[in-house]
Amino acid sequence: MKLKKSLLLGITALTLGLSVSATAVSANHNFFYWEHPHWVTVTKASTIYKIKRVYPLANSYVVKKYRVHRGHHLLIHHAASFTWMVESGHFNSNGYYTYSVGRSGYSWFKQGIH
């Protein structure tokens, strides 16, 4: 009887473990992972916009454009109002200006510093 219960418990744990791992979401598609800044390496040339923040945010406007090339390292995170916000080096957002990348999706960068 003890062997039967332990076998049943083992099979249940294995089944539950497989179902959880099969439904795990990759870090690229998890909004909460990108809530905090992460270092990335740019794989496609992109434009970073310096945006003057005014309220309401719909009235914000572009002040300047910067071009970053392949191999450039950025500290980025996802934001609700702007697709990708940059938080590193010269592109450091504050209460007056926001630096945002003019691309959407994940195809323009590679996670980590390469």
Beta strands, then each sheet from edge to edge (+ up, - down):
strand 1: 38-42
strand 2: 46-52
strand 3: 61-68
strand 4: 73-78
strand 5: 84-88
strand 6: 91-92
strand 7: 97-101
strand 8: 109-111
sheet 1: 3+ 2- 7+ 5- 4+ 1- 8+
sheet 2: 3+ 2- 7+ 5- 6+
end
